[in-house]
């Protein structure tokens, strides 16, 4: 696996997601990665710190410019907990949990990120503004509502399937929306919502 190409591809897709989402300084970008899948192996079987380092470098190139907070999802052995900077966890009022991710319990990506971040902590859950899923690690549980898919120009990182999404506020109301009881009329009004 060409590490330089992995870094370049990750940088490209993070830039595409940033452009689509308008992610801003201080917002959360959740990143789920199976380095095993990137290497063409079954998830959780063959991850490497070298692969994690290449992916981390691609994220970091964009983070340095845009100043978002990267949040790295652990594997299911740590209940998909998240590695992030303490500053971000405190800013968002997140509860910390106690564990240190390692390759066999947390995954290569989370373990690498925990070692590289300035003041890494683990939290159980977040509601991120955007996310990247490399290798079908199912980051959806850590995205705010409502997730909007982004179709990247690169469909795989290494051998791993790639999906991305950003979030937007719920769209409620519209021209038929009613906000007072008087405007709603009696409950016996006939009519349908079609």
N, C-alpha and C positions, 0 to 999 in steps of 0.2 A: 504494500500500500504506500503510495506516494504522499508523505506527510505534507509537503508543500502544496500539493493539489487539494488535499483535505482542507487545509487552512484557507486557501483561496476560495474554495466552494462554500465553506461556512461563512466566510466574510461576505460573499456575494448574496447568499440567502438572508443573512441578518440585515444587510443593507436594503434588500427588497422588502422585507417585513417592516423595517423602520420607515421606509417611504410610504408603504401602504397604510400603516397604522398611525403615523405621525407620533410615534413614541417620543416622549420628552424626558428631559433630565429628571431623575428621581423616580421614574416609573419602573415597574417590575416586568422583566422579560424572563419567563420560565423556560427552561431548556431541559428537555428529557433526551437522554442519549443512551443507546445500547452500543458500546464500542464493539461488542461481539458482532452485532448485525452489520456495523460499518465494515468489518473485516470479512463479511460473508458467512458468518457462523450463526448458530442458534443463540437467541438472546440469553445472556447470563452464563455463557460457557467459555468465552475466549477473549474477554476484554483485555486491553493493555493500557498502561499509563502513557505510552507513546502516542497512541491514537487519541486518547483524552487530551494530551498536550497540544496536538495539532488542532483539534476542535476548539479548545480553550483559546488558542492564539487567534483564531478567526473571529470569535466572539469579542475578544479583547480589543482587536483593532477598531471595531465599530463602537464599542463601549467607551473607549478613550475619547472619541469625538462627541458622542451624543449624551454620555453621562447617565445612562439608564443603569438600573441595578440588575445584573444577571443573577438568576436564581436557578440552581442546578438540582434537578430531581434525583433522589436516590431510587434504588430498585425496591421491589416489594419486600425484601428482607428487612428494610428499615421503614416499611409501611409508606413508601414513596414520600418520605420526609424531604425537606429541602435545605440545601446549603446556600447560605447568603451572607452578606456582610452584616455584622451586628448593627451598624448604623441604619441599614434598611429595615431590619426587623424592629428596631426601636421606633423608627419613623412611622411604621405602619401598625405599631402596637401588637406585634405578633408574640405569641407564647413560645418560648424556647423549649426544646426537648434535649435530653442528654444522650448523645451517642457520637462517635467519631466514625464517619464512613470509611470503610476499607473496601478493597476490591471485591471480596466475597460477601460483604454485608454493606450494601450501599452502592456498589458498582464502581468501575474504574473512573468514570467521569466525575461522579460526586466526590470520590476520594481525592482525585487530583485537584478539583476546585477547592476542597476544604483546605488543602495544603497551600494553595496559591493565593487565595483571597487574604486581604490584610488582617481582618479580624473575623474569621469565619465562625458562624453559629449554625445550628440546625433548628428548624421550625417545622411544625407538623403540617401546616397548610398555609397557603397564600391565595389571594385572588389577584392574579397577575393581569396586566394590561395587554399582554401579547405573549405568544409562545411558539416555540419550535420543537417539533418532535422528530427525532432522528432514530428510526428503528422501531416505531410503533410501541412506545413506552407509555402511552396514554396519559398525556398531561392535562387533559380536559378538566379533571377534578380541581386543577389549580388555576383555572382561568375565570375571570369575572364573567358575568352574563352581560351581554349576549356575544357569543363567539362568531366571528366572521372569517370564513376560510380565505386564505391567500394562496393563489396558485403560483408557486415559484418557477422560475425558468429552469432550475436544476431540480429534478424529481427524486434524486437519490444522493446521499452523501456516502461515498464508497459504495457498498452494496446495500445500504440501509434506506428503506423507504422514508421519504421526507414529507411531513405535513406542517403547515403553519397556520396561525390564526391571530387576529387581533380582536379586541373587544370594543363594544360600543354600548352606550346606555340603551335600556329598553325603549323601543318605540311604542308609546301608548297614545291613545286618543285618536286624533285625526278629525276630519270634518264631521263625522257622525258622533263624536264624543260629547257626553253631557256631564256637567260638573256640579249641578245643583239638583235638589229634589224637585223643586218647582218645574224646572225644565224637563225633568224625566217624565212627569205626568203620572197618572194613575197606573198601578200595576196591571190593570185590566186592559191596557192598550193592546190592540191586536197589531200584529206585525212580526216580521222576522228579520234576522240579521243575515242577509245573503248578498 
